[in-house]
Amino acid sequence: RIASLKMGTPFFEMTTQQSDCPQKKLQMHILVTDDLYTNRLQAGIVIRSLGLTYEEAVNGEEAIEKLLRNSYDLILMDIEMPVRNGLETTEYIRRHFRGVKRKTPIIAITAHNPGDFFDNYADKGFSGLISKPITEEKLRKIIKKVNTLKKADPKASL
């Protein structure tokens, strides 16, 4: 892969391309919600490696504030956070937001056994679940699902 790094506002944006094929620019803006800096940093590296943009929130309350002001194609939501955890935040978004923002795909992320938190993540409003660390392979699968559904039905959720 050939990678180029350019200064962007308000964060660095990295684009990648295969040296033997033209670059396909996928446009997706992601909200990464996690209280730990290292987890947000690692997720950001993976997101940028795919040529996508993202913003960060350090807890559920901040994620809600950002969603009030901006739209996202995908939200990665840590389950365990201070102030407002991922379960509470996702339930709030599904109950109090309207239209496209209410249907934004929200992927639960956890370093623990997901079964310790809930049996069926969809019942809590999550669109999917991945375990930490967030890898390029895991994120590619989620993005593929999001894009496939949006092409079939632009108003659809995962």
C-alpha positions as a Python dict, from the first residue, in 0.01 Angstrom:
ca = {
    (1, 'R'): (0, 0, 0),
    (2, 'I'): (104, 351, -64),
    (3, 'A'): (-5, 590, 210),
    (4, 'S'): (2, 967, 211),
    (5, 'L'): (-49, 1185, 515),
    (6, 'K'): (-173, 1539, 480),
    (7, 'M'): (-270, 1795, 741),
    (8, 'G'): (-645, 1836, 764),
    (9, 'T'): (-887, 2020, 985),
    (10, 'P'): (-958, 1929, 1263),
    (11, 'F'): (-759, 1607, 1241),
    (12, 'F'): (-510, 1429, 1018),
    (13, 'E'): (-657, 1252, 719),
    (14, 'M'): (-480, 957, 567),
    (15, 'T'): (-560, 819, 224),
    (16, 'T'): (-439, 485, 98),
    (17, 'Q'): (-436, 325, -241),
    (18, 'Q'): (-320, 6, -400),
    (19, 'S'): (-21, 72, -625),
    (20, 'D'): (-165, -143, -904),
    (21, 'C'): (-521, -6, -913),
    (22, 'P'): (-690, 333, -900),
    (23, 'Q'): (-801, 460, -562),
    (24, 'K'): (-1169, 423, -483),
    (25, 'K'): (-1263, 701, -243),
    (26, 'L'): (-1526, 576, -3),
    (27, 'Q'): (-1695, 857, 181),
    (28, 'M'): (-1793, 778, 536),
    (29, 'H'): (-1784, 987, 852),
    (30, 'I'): (-1762, 790, 1177),
    (31, 'L'): (-1805, 888, 1542),
    (32, 'V'): (-1571, 694, 1773),
    (33, 'T'): (-1699, 700, 2132),
    (34, 'D'): (-1460, 561, 2391),
    (35, 'D'): (-1330, 699, 2720),
    (36, 'L'): (-976, 567, 2668),
    (37, 'Y'): (-745, 773, 2450),
    (38, 'T'): (-548, 470, 2331),
    (39, 'N'): (-865, 300, 2205),
    (40, 'R'): (-973, 614, 2017),
    (41, 'L'): (-622, 651, 1875),
    (42, 'Q'): (-612, 289, 1758),
    (43, 'A'): (-960, 313, 1601),
    (44, 'G'): (-858, 638, 1431),
    (45, 'I'): (-552, 476, 1277),
    (46, 'V'): (-767, 199, 1131),
    (47, 'I'): (-1033, 444, 1008),
    (48, 'R'): (-776, 669, 842),
    (49, 'S'): (-603, 368, 684),
    (50, 'L'): (-932, 309, 501),
    (51, 'G'): (-940, 671, 382),
    (52, 'L'): (-1238, 762, 600),
    (53, 'T'): (-1295, 1055, 835),
    (54, 'Y'): (-1394, 1047, 1199),
    (55, 'E'): (-1456, 1247, 1513),
    (56, 'E'): (-1409, 1142, 1873),
    (57, 'A'): (-1625, 1154, 2184),
    (58, 'V'): (-1492, 1059, 2529),
    (59, 'N'): (-1828, 954, 2675),
    (60, 'G'): (-2192, 906, 2583),
    (61, 'E'): (-2294, 1258, 2680),
    (62, 'E'): (-2037, 1405, 2442),
    (63, 'A'): (-2150, 1164, 2169),
    (64, 'I'): (-2508, 1287, 2204),
    (65, 'E'): (-2391, 1651, 2186),
    (66, 'K'): (-2193, 1576, 1869),
    (67, 'L'): (-2486, 1392, 1712),
    (68, 'L'): (-2709, 1692, 1779),
    (69, 'R'): (-2471, 1909, 1571),
    (70, 'N'): (-2347, 1662, 1307),
    (71, 'S'): (-2449, 1357, 1108),
    (72, 'Y'): (-2249, 1036, 1098),
    (73, 'D'): (-2264, 732, 876),
    (74, 'L'): (-2159, 504, 1162),
    (75, 'I'): (-2107, 528, 1538),
    (76, 'L'): (-1862, 302, 1721),
    (77, 'M'): (-1980, 294, 2083),
    (78, 'D'): (-1781, 158, 2376),
    (79, 'I'): (-2009, -13, 2625),
    (80, 'E'): (-1830, 83, 2948),
    (81, 'M'): (-1772, 458, 2990),
    (82, 'P'): (-1817, 717, 3264),
    (83, 'V'): (-2085, 989, 3258),
    (84, 'R'): (-2317, 794, 3023),
    (85, 'N'): (-2227, 440, 2916),
    (86, 'G'): (-2277, 293, 2570),
    (87, 'L'): (-2602, 114, 2653),
    (88, 'E'): (-2762, 429, 2798),
    (89, 'T'): (-2635, 642, 2510),
    (90, 'T'): (-2762, 406, 2241),
    (91, 'E'): (-3103, 377, 2406),
    (92, 'Y'): (-3119, 758, 2430),
    (93, 'I'): (-3035, 802, 2061),
    (94, 'R'): (-3297, 547, 1955),
    (95, 'R'): (-3568, 705, 2174),
    (96, 'H'): (-3501, 1079, 2142),
    (97, 'F'): (-3356, 1140, 1798),
    (98, 'R'): (-3570, 1146, 1484),
    (99, 'G'): (-3521, 1055, 1120),
    (100, 'V'): (-3181, 958, 984),
    (101, 'K'): (-2996, 1028, 1310),
    (102, 'R'): (-3219, 785, 1500),
    (103, 'K'): (-3133, 515, 1243),
    (104, 'T'): (-2758, 579, 1238),
    (105, 'P'): (-2588, 239, 1267),
    (106, 'I'): (-2435, 202, 1615),
    (107, 'I'): (-2179, -72, 1668),
    (108, 'A'): (-2110, -180, 2026),
    (109, 'I'): (-1741, -223, 2102),
    (110, 'T'): (-1611, -404, 2407),
    (111, 'A'): (-1296, -563, 2542),
    (112, 'H'): (-1504, -801, 2753),
    (113, 'N'): (-1723, -1097, 2676),
    (114, 'P'): (-2029, -943, 2507),
    (115, 'G'): (-2251, -1198, 2681),
    (116, 'D'): (-2162, -1030, 3012),
    (117, 'F'): (-2351, -718, 2902),
    (118, 'F'): (-2652, -846, 2711),
    (119, 'D'): (-2781, -1151, 2531),
    (120, 'N'): (-2913, -976, 2221),
    (121, 'Y'): (-2743, -648, 2136),
    (122, 'A'): (-3017, -557, 1886),
    (123, 'D'): (-3268, -540, 2174),
    (124, 'K'): (-3060, -259, 2320),
    (125, 'G'): (-3060, -62, 1994),
    (126, 'F'): (-2718, -165, 1864),
    (127, 'S'): (-2678, -247, 1496),
    (128, 'G'): (-2387, -481, 1554),
    (129, 'L'): (-2107, -577, 1788),
    (130, 'I'): (-1730, -605, 1759),
    (131, 'S'): (-1468, -685, 2018),
    (132, 'K'): (-1158, -479, 2079),
    (133, 'P'): (-917, -418, 1934),
    (134, 'I'): (-1081, -266, 1628),
    (135, 'T'): (-895, -408, 1331),
    (136, 'E'): (-908, -315, 965),
    (137, 'E'): (-1075, -650, 889),
    (138, 'K'): (-1351, -599, 1148),
    (139, 'L'): (-1415, -242, 1038),
    (140, 'R'): (-1421, -337, 668),
    (141, 'K'): (-1694, -595, 740),
    (142, 'I'): (-1906, -338, 925),
    (143, 'I'): (-1856, -74, 653),
    (144, 'K'): (-1950, -324, 383),
    (145, 'K'): (-2275, -404, 566),
    (146, 'V'): (-2355, -34, 614),
    (147, 'N'): (-2289, 49, 248),
    (148, 'T'): (-2485, -252, 119),
    (149, 'L'): (-2788, -154, 325),
    (150, 'K'): (-2765, 213, 232),
    (151, 'K'): (-2754, 125, -138),
    (152, 'A'): (-3058, -102, -102),
    (153, 'D'): (-3247, 144, 120),
    (154, 'P'): (-3088, 481, 204),
    (155, 'K'): (-3305, 500, 520),
    (156, 'A'): (-3215, 151, 641),
    (157, 'S'): (-3025, 56, 952),
    (158, 'L'): (-2804, -252, 995),
}
